[in-house]
Amino acid sequence: MPGTASSPQSPQPPQSQQLPRLSRRAALGLGMGAAAALALPAQSASAATAVGGARLGASGVQVRRGSGAPQLPGLNARAWVVADNDSGEVLASYNAHKALPPASTLKMLFADTVLPKFDSAEKHRVTAEDLAGIPLGSSLVGIQAGTTYTVHQLWQGVFLRSGNDAVHVLAHMNGGVDETVAQMQARAKDLQANDTHVVSPDGFDHKGQVSSAYDLTLFARAGLKNADFRGYCATKTADFPAGGSKTFQIQNTDRLLTGQGVTPYEGLIGVKNGYTSHAGNTFTGAATRDGRTLLVTVMHPKSGYEAVYQETAALLDWGFRAGSKVSAVGELVVPLSERPKSSASPAAGAAGAAAMSAVSGSTEHREGWALGGSAALAALAGGGLVALRRRARPSGRRRA
């Protein structure tokens, strides 16, 4: 497992030097949540405003194990997330918001954005223009210009074979690649997937195209709400048009689903794998056991093609065993379009959750924090903080 040692702690100044003197009005205005925040270490700006909670913005392993909770498995991925699909609780994470190339796992966002727009029975005769601009070295399902496909078959090509040719055909049907990219970026913003920058709908390596383990988990959770999305990512094999009346069989590249090269995972329901020589291996998987569905995203294990599946399976096993013996370190936020209009801002929610989380349980890893306590107070105290501030002024091979 990546390093879990806590940062060295510097000597703390006397309490009178740490906190400004408060007026009665300011103290009342802070409330219980802000009072708890005063007890926190200073927070870094990125962590304090991290979507889903400040703990998710910190580097290193984040987990809050209770009595009898299992140890996390040894891992070498650059980032990962374990979350409960139904409650949205993030049970553990490592570099959850680290921006990394997503490879074909970005196709989850493509599907979440475009899948609802076309009837599955709709037919489309593919043209050479539809297939123009597919990056050299892409994974392909084998779409041919001049052949007619149903939308259903095109989505099978996207989900099962991660076909960039199927992605580009659907993108052209959707108004073009540029229009689809813009829609995907807008959808990412709505999902509060702020680590994601979309350059191409297929996830292939492009300069500046990044996402994070947290964002990919958001995409999977959003997509699985759609019955068609859920059905496609759970399909193991399908017959695909080969021109005329001929077909050929395609198999899902999700090895935890099919068992190709690895042991299939019991209860797996998808979702999407990806690989490029630049991104390495990425995978988001969802599995259900005893009525509980967990989501796991693993990005860029340091060794072995199968490692992304092995580490995903190990984290799923850990999550199912941990059950209620661990407390959440953050949450998968709801889309902005689904929030009540009276909801607090994402930053306020993140800082508030971090404040209460930090004082309610222990942690196996805590990073050093840099920003003064006023950042956390700002989200919790509202108008009460104004009085406080007035008194205290701070001194090779590529696929996707």
C-alpha positions in Angstrom: 0.0 0.0 0.0 1.2 3.5 -0.6 2.8 5.3 2.3 0.4 5.8 5.3 2.8 7.6 7.6 1.4 10.8 9.0 3.2 14.0 8.4 5.5 15.1 11.2 3.7 17.3 13.7 5.3 20.7 14.6 5.1 21.9 18.2 1.8 23.7 18.9 1.8 27.2 20.2 -0.1 27.9 23.5 -3.9 28.1 22.9 -3.9 31.8 23.5 -1.7 32.2 20.5 -3.7 29.9 18.2 -7.2 31.4 18.5 -8.3 35.0 18.4 -10.5 36.4 21.2 -14.1 36.2 20.2 -17.0 38.6 21.0 -20.1 37.0 22.5 -21.9 37.7 19.2 -19.2 36.1 17.1 -19.0 33.1 19.4 -22.8 32.6 19.2 -22.7 33.0 15.4 -20.1 30.3 14.9 -22.4 27.6 16.3 -21.4 24.1 17.2 -20.1 23.1 13.8 -17.7 26.1 13.7 -16.6 25.4 17.2 -15.6 21.9 16.1 -13.7 23.4 13.2 -11.6 25.5 15.7 -10.2 22.2 17.0 -9.0 21.1 13.6 -5.5 21.4 12.2 -5.0 24.2 9.6 -6.3 23.0 6.2 -4.9 23.3 2.8 -6.9 25.3 0.3 -7.4 22.4 -2.1 -8.5 20.1 0.7 -10.8 22.6 2.3 -12.7 23.0 -0.9 -12.6 19.5 -2.2 -15.8 18.1 -3.7 -17.2 15.4 -1.4 -15.2 16.5 1.7 -11.9 17.8 2.8 -10.5 14.3 3.5 -10.8 13.4 -0.2 -8.7 16.4 -1.1 -5.8 15.3 1.0 -3.1 13.0 -0.5 -2.5 9.6 0.9 -4.7 6.9 2.2 -7.9 8.1 3.9 -9.9 5.6 6.0 -11.6 5.6 9.4 -11.6 2.1 10.7 -13.7 1.1 13.7 -13.3 -1.9 16.0 -12.9 -5.1 14.1 -12.7 -3.5 10.7 -10.3 -5.3 8.2 -7.1 -3.8 7.1 -6.9 -2.4 3.6 -5.1 -4.6 1.1 -1.6 -3.8 -0.2 -2.0 -1.7 -3.4 0.3 0.1 -5.8 -2.2 2.1 -7.8 -1.7 5.9 -8.1 -5.3 6.6 -7.0 -8.4 4.7 -5.9 -11.8 5.1 -4.3 -14.2 2.7 -2.6 -17.8 4.0 -2.2 -21.3 2.8 -1.5 -23.4 3.2 -4.6 -26.7 3.7 -2.7 -25.7 6.0 0.2 -22.9 7.8 -1.7 -20.5 7.3 1.3 -16.9 7.1 0.4 -15.5 4.3 2.6 -11.8 4.8 1.8 -9.7 6.5 -0.8 -6.1 7.2 -2.0 -5.5 10.4 -3.9 -9.1 10.6 -4.8 -8.9 13.9 -6.6 -5.5 13.4 -8.3 -5.8 14.4 -12.0 -4.7 11.5 -14.2 -5.3 10.3 -17.8 -8.6 8.3 -17.7 -8.2 6.2 -20.9 -11.5 4.5 -21.9 -13.1 4.8 -18.5 -14.0 8.3 -19.8 -16.5 6.5 -22.0 -18.7 6.2 -18.9 -19.2 10.0 -19.1 -19.8 9.8 -22.9 -22.5 7.2 -22.4 -24.1 9.0 -19.5 -24.2 12.1 -21.7 -25.3 10.6 -25.1 -27.1 7.3 -24.3 -30.5 8.9 -23.4 -30.7 10.9 -26.7 -31.3 8.0 -29.1 -33.8 5.2 -29.3 -32.0 1.9 -29.3 -33.9 0.7 -32.4 -32.9 3.7 -34.5 -30.8 2.8 -37.5 -27.9 4.6 -39.0 -25.9 4.0 -42.2 -22.3 4.7 -41.4 -20.4 7.1 -43.7 -16.6 7.6 -44.1 -17.1 11.0 -42.5 -18.5 9.3 -39.4 -15.2 7.4 -39.1 -12.9 10.3 -39.8 -10.5 11.5 -37.1 -10.3 8.3 -35.1 -6.9 8.3 -33.4 -4.3 5.9 -34.8 -3.9 2.9 -32.5 -7.4 3.1 -31.1 -9.4 0.1 -30.0 -12.0 -0.7 -32.6 -15.1 -2.9 -32.8 -14.9 -3.1 -36.6 -17.5 -0.7 -37.9 -17.6 -0.4 -41.7 -18.6 2.6 -43.8 -21.7 1.7 -45.9 -23.1 -0.7 -43.3 -26.3 0.1 -41.3 -26.2 -0.4 -37.6 -28.8 0.1 -34.9 -28.1 2.4 -32.0 -28.3 -0.7 -29.8 -25.4 -2.3 -31.7 -23.3 0.8 -31.6 -23.6 1.0 -27.8 -22.6 -2.7 -27.7 -19.5 -1.7 -29.6 -18.8 1.1 -27.1 -19.3 -1.0 -23.9 -18.1 -4.4 -24.9 -15.1 -3.6 -27.2 -14.5 -0.1 -26.1 -14.7 0.8 -29.8 -13.6 4.3 -30.6 -15.2 3.8 -34.1 -18.6 3.3 -32.4 -18.0 6.3 -30.2 -17.2 8.5 -33.2 -20.3 7.3 -35.1 -22.5 8.1 -32.2 -20.8 11.5 -31.7 -21.4 12.4 -35.3 -25.1 11.4 -34.8 -25.1 13.7 -31.8 -24.0 16.8 -33.7 -20.3 16.1 -34.1 -17.2 15.4 -31.9 -16.8 19.0 -30.8 -20.5 19.3 -29.8 -20.3 16.0 -27.9 -17.2 17.1 -26.1 -18.9 20.3 -25.0 -21.9 18.3 -23.8 -19.7 15.9 -21.9 -17.9 18.8 -20.2 -21.2 20.4 -19.3 -22.4 17.0 -17.8 -19.2 16.7 -15.8 -19.8 20.1 -14.4 -23.3 19.2 -13.4 -22.0 16.0 -11.7 -19.4 18.2 -9.9 -16.7 16.2 -11.5 -14.3 19.2 -11.4 -11.1 17.2 -11.9 -12.2 16.2 -15.4 -11.2 18.0 -18.6 -12.6 16.4 -21.8 -10.7 16.7 -25.1 -12.1 13.7 -27.0 -15.2 11.6 -26.3 -13.4 8.3 -26.6 -10.8 8.7 -23.8 -7.8 8.3 -26.0 -4.6 10.1 -25.0 -4.8 13.8 -25.7 -2.9 16.6 -24.1 -4.8 18.0 -21.1 -7.4 15.2 -21.0 -7.6 14.1 -17.4 -10.0 12.9 -14.7 -9.7 11.4 -11.2 -10.7 8.3 -9.3 -13.4 10.4 -7.6 -14.8 11.7 -10.9 -14.8 8.3 -12.6 -16.8 7.0 -9.6 -19.3 9.8 -10.0 -19.7 8.9 -13.7 -20.3 5.2 -12.9 -22.9 6.0 -10.2 -24.7 8.4 -12.6 -24.6 6.0 -15.5 -25.9 3.0 -13.5 -29.1 4.9 -12.8 -29.9 4.3 -16.5 -31.3 0.8 -17.1 -29.7 0.7 -20.6 -26.3 1.7 -19.4 -26.5 -0.9 -16.7 -27.5 -3.6 -19.2 -24.8 -2.8 -21.6 -21.9 -2.8 -19.1 -23.2 -6.2 -17.8 -23.3 -7.8 -21.2 -20.6 -10.4 -21.7 -20.9 -11.2 -25.4 -23.0 -10.1 -28.4 -23.3 -10.8 -32.1 -22.1 -7.8 -34.1 -22.8 -7.0 -37.8 -20.1 -7.9 -40.2 -21.8 -6.7 -43.4 -24.6 -8.2 -45.3 -26.3 -10.9 -43.1 -23.1 -12.0 -41.5 -22.1 -11.4 -37.8 -19.2 -12.0 -35.6 -19.1 -12.4 -31.8 -17.7 -9.6 -29.6 -16.7 -10.1 -26.0 -16.6 -7.6 -23.2 -13.1 -6.4 -22.3 -14.0 -6.2 -18.6 -12.1 -9.2 -17.3 -13.7 -9.2 -13.9 -17.0 -9.7 -15.7 -15.9 -12.4 -18.2 -13.1 -14.1 -16.2 -10.6 -13.9 -19.1 -7.2 -14.1 -17.5 -8.5 -13.4 -13.9 -11.1 -14.9 -11.6 -14.5 -13.4 -12.4 -15.9 -11.3 -9.5 -19.0 -12.6 -7.8 -21.8 -10.1 -8.1 -20.1 -7.8 -10.6 -22.4 -5.6 -12.7 -19.9 -3.6 -14.7 -18.7 -0.9 -15.3 -15.7 0.1 -17.6 -12.0 -0.6 -18.1 -9.4 1.3 -20.1 -5.8 1.2 -21.2 -3.4 3.4 -23.1 0.4 3.4 -23.0 0.3 6.8 -21.5 -2.6 6.3 -19.0 -1.8 2.8 -18.0 -4.7 0.6 -16.8 -7.8 2.2 -15.3 -11.0 0.5 -14.1 -14.2 1.3 -12.4 -16.2 -1.7 -11.2 -19.5 -2.1 -9.4 -20.6 -5.2 -7.6 -23.7 -6.2 -5.5 -23.7 -8.6 -2.6 -26.5 -9.1 0.0 -28.4 -6.2 -1.3 -25.4 -3.7 -1.1 -23.7 -2.3 -4.2 -20.2 -0.9 -4.0 -18.2 1.1 -6.5 -14.4 0.9 -6.8 -12.2 2.9 -9.1 -8.5 2.0 -9.5 -6.1 4.1 -11.6 -2.7 3.3 -12.9 -1.3 0.3 -10.9 2.5 0.4 -11.2 2.9 -3.2 -12.4 1.1 -5.9 -14.3 -1.8 -5.8 -16.8 -4.0 -7.8 -14.4 -3.2 -5.6 -11.4 -6.0 -3.2 -12.1 -8.5 -6.0 -11.8 -6.8 -7.7 -8.9 -6.7 -4.5 -6.9 -10.3 -3.7 -7.7 -11.4 -7.1 -6.5 -9.3 -6.7 -3.3 -10.9 -3.3 -2.6 -14.4 -4.7 -3.3 -13.7 -7.6 -0.9 -12.5 -5.2 1.7 -15.6 -3.0 1.3 -18.0 -5.8 1.7 -16.2 -7.2 4.7 -15.9 -3.8 6.3 -19.6 -3.1 6.3 -20.6 -0.8 9.1 -17.2 -1.1 10.8 -15.8 1.9 8.9 -17.1 5.4 8.8 -17.3 7.5 5.7 -14.3 9.8 4.8 -16.4 11.7 2.3 -19.4 11.4 -0.1 -20.3 11.1 -3.7 -22.1 14.4 -4.3 -25.4 14.6 -6.1 -25.5 16.5 -9.5 -26.1 20.2 -9.2 -29.3 19.8 -11.3 -30.7 17.4 -8.6 -29.9 19.5 -5.5 -32.6 21.5 -3.7 -32.2 25.1 -4.6 -31.7 25.9 -0.9 -28.7 23.6 -0.6 -25.4 25.1 0.6 -22.5 25.5 -1.8 -20.3 22.4 -2.5 -17.4 24.1 -0.7 -19.5 24.8 2.4 -20.7 21.2 2.5 -17.2 19.8 2.0 -15.7 22.0 4.8 -18.6 21.2 7.1 -18.4 17.5 6.6 -14.6 17.6 7.1 -15.0 19.5 10.4 -17.4 17.0 11.8 -15.5 14.0 10.4 -12.2 15.0 11.9 -13.6 15.4 15.4 -15.8 12.2 15.4 -13.3 9.5 14.7 -9.7 8.4 14.2 -7.8 8.0 11.0 -5.0 5.8 9.7 -3.5 8.7 7.7 -3.8 12.5 8.0 -1.8 14.9 5.8 -0.4 18.1 7.1 -2.7 21.0 6.6 -1.7 24.5 5.5 -4.6 27.0 5.4 -5.7 28.8 8.6 -8.8 27.7 10.4 -10.7 30.6 8.9 -11.3 28.6 5.7 -13.3 26.0 7.6 -15.0 28.6 9.7 -16.1 30.5 6.6 -18.2 27.6 5.4 -19.7 26.8 8.9 -20.2 30.1 10.5 -21.7 32.3 7.8 -22.3 35.8 9.0 -20.8 35.0 12.4 -17.4 34.8 10.8 -17.5 38.4 9.8 -17.2 39.6 13.3 -14.3 37.1 13.9 -12.4 38.4 10.8 -12.8 42.0 11.9 -11.1 41.1 15.2 -8.5 38.8 13.8 -6.5 39.7 10.7 -4.0 37.1 9.7 -0.2 38.1 9.8 4.4 2.8 -27.1 1.2 0.9 -27.3 -2.0 2.8 -27.2 -5.6 2.0 -26.9 -8.7 3.6 -25.5 
